[in-house]
C-alpha cells in the first residue's frame, strides 16, 4: 500500500492560527477522514470524499497551508515506549506577570516528559500533562525539574488511575 503524506508546514507555520475563512463541507469531509486515518493515501482519501486525486491533493494541501491541519503524527502506545505513567500537574506561580508567565513557558518547553502545558483560569495557573516510566521517575522529575521551574510557588499532582478516553477527534 502506498502512503502519500502531504508536505508538512515549515517550522513557524505550525504555530500560525488557522485563517478565518470558513470550512466547506468538502473540507470537513477531508478533515474527518484524516482524523480517523492520517496514513491513508491521497487516492484513498479522494475516493472517500468523492474527488479526483488531483483535486483532493489541492484541497488537502490548502488545509495545511491555511494551518487547519497542523501536522501528521503516529500515535504511540505509552507502555511500549516506557512511558506508561500519566500524571497531571497543576502549577501555581508566585507572580501573575507577563514576564513570569513567559519565563515559565520557555522553561517548560524544554521538558520532554511534558506532553502538554496549558494556561488556565482558576485555582492554578497551568496544567501539565506528563508521561513518565513510573512513580520513581516522576518523583525525580518533580524534585529536580518541576519545582525548579521559574516562578513556581506550588505544585498539585494528580496520578491518573485509568485513561478512559484518549483518542477524541475534533468535531468538524
C-alpha positions in Angstrom: 0.0 0.0 0.0 1.4 3.4 -0.9 1.1 6.1 1.6 1.1 9.7 0.4 1.7 12.3 3.1 1.3 15.9 2.3 4.3 18.1 2.7 4.3 19.3 6.2 4.4 23.0 7.0 7.7 24.6 7.8 8.6 25.3 11.4 6.9 28.5 12.4 3.9 27.9 10.1 2.7 25.2 12.5 2.1 27.8 15.2 0.1 30.0 12.9 -3.6 30.2 13.7 -5.9 28.9 11.1 -7.3 31.5 8.8 -10.7 32.9 9.5 -12.0 31.6 6.2 -14.8 29.1 6.9 -14.6 25.4 6.2 -16.6 24.0 3.3 -18.5 20.7 3.6 -15.7 19.1 1.5 -13.0 20.5 3.8 -14.9 18.9 6.7 -15.2 15.5 5.0 -11.4 15.6 4.4 -10.7 16.6 8.0 -13.0 13.8 9.4 -11.3 11.2 7.2 -7.8 12.3 8.0 -8.5 12.4 11.8 -9.7 8.8 11.6 -6.7 7.7 9.5 -3.9 10.1 8.8 -2.0 7.4 6.9 -4.5 7.0 4.1 -3.1 7.6 0.7 -4.3 10.6 -1.3 -6.1 8.2 -3.7 -8.0 6.5 -0.9 -8.9 9.9 0.6 -10.1 11.1 -2.8 -12.3 8.0 -3.2 -13.7 8.5 0.3 -14.6 12.2 -0.1 -15.7 11.9 -3.8 -12.9 13.8 -5.6 -10.3 13.1 -8.2 -6.9 12.5 -6.6 -5.6 15.8 -8.1 -8.5 17.9 -6.7 -8.2 16.1 -3.3 -4.4 16.8 -3.1 -5.2 20.5 -3.9 -7.8 20.7 -1.1 -5.6 18.9 1.4 -2.6 21.0 0.6 -4.7 24.1 1.1 -5.8 22.9 4.5 -2.1 22.5 5.5 -1.2 25.9 4.1 -4.1 27.6 6.0 -3.0 26.0 9.2 -6.2 24.0 9.6 -4.1 20.8 9.5 -1.1 21.4 11.7 0.7 18.1 11.2 0.5 14.4 10.9 1.9 12.1 13.6 2.0 8.5 14.7 0.2 7.7 18.0 2.4 5.6 20.2 1.5 3.1 22.9 2.9 4.7 26.0 3.6 1.4 27.7 5.6 0.2 24.6 7.9 3.1 24.8 8.4 3.1 28.6 6.1 6.0 29.5 3.1 4.2 31.0 2.5 6.5 33.9 0.4 9.6 33.2 0.5 12.5 35.7 -1.5 15.7 35.6 0.2 18.6 37.4 -1.3 21.9 38.4 1.2 24.7 38.8 0.7 27.9 40.7 3.2 30.7 40.0 4.4 33.2 42.6 3.5 36.2 40.4 1.0 36.8 37.7 3.0 38.9 35.4 3.7 38.6 31.6 7.4 38.1 32.5 6.8 35.3 35.0 4.5 33.6 32.6 7.0 33.9 29.7 9.9 32.6 31.8 7.8 29.6 33.0 6.5 28.8 29.5 10.0 28.9 28.0 11.4 26.6 30.6 8.6 24.1 30.5 9.1 23.7 26.7 12.5 22.1 27.5 11.0 19.2 29.4 10.5 16.2 27.1 8.2 14.5 29.6 5.7 17.3 29.4 3.3 16.4 26.6 1.0 19.4 27.1 1.1 22.7 29.1 -2.0 24.9 29.2 -2.6 28.2 30.9 -5.9 28.1 32.7 -8.1 30.3 34.8 -8.9 29.2 38.3 -7.0 27.9 41.3 -3.9 27.1 39.4 -2.1 28.9 36.6 -1.0 25.9 34.4 -1.9 22.3 33.9 0.9 20.0 32.7 0.2 16.6 31.2 3.3 14.5 31.8 4.3 10.9 30.8 7.0 9.0 32.7 8.1 5.4 33.2 6.9 5.1 36.8 6.4 6.8 40.2 10.1 6.9 40.8 10.7 8.7 37.5 8.1 11.3 38.3 9.5 11.8 41.8 12.9 12.6 40.2 11.3 14.9 37.6 9.3 16.7 40.3 12.2 17.2 42.7 14.8 18.1 40.1 13.0 19.9 37.4 9.3 20.9 38.0 9.7 22.7 41.3 12.8 24.4 39.9 10.9 25.9 37.0 10.9 29.7 37.1 8.3 31.2 39.4 6.8 28.0 40.7 5.2 28.6 44.1 3.0 25.5 44.4 2.6 22.2 42.6 -0.5 19.9 42.8 0.0 16.4 41.4 -2.7 14.0 40.2 -1.7 10.5 39.2 -4.0 9.1 36.6 -5.5 5.8 37.7 -7.3 4.9 34.4 -7.4 6.5 31.0 -11.0 6.5 29.9 -10.9 8.4 26.6 -7.7 9.5 25.0 -8.4 9.3 21.3 -11.0 12.0 20.9 -11.4 13.7 17.5 -12.3 17.3 16.9 -15.9 17.6 15.6 -15.7 19.2 12.2 
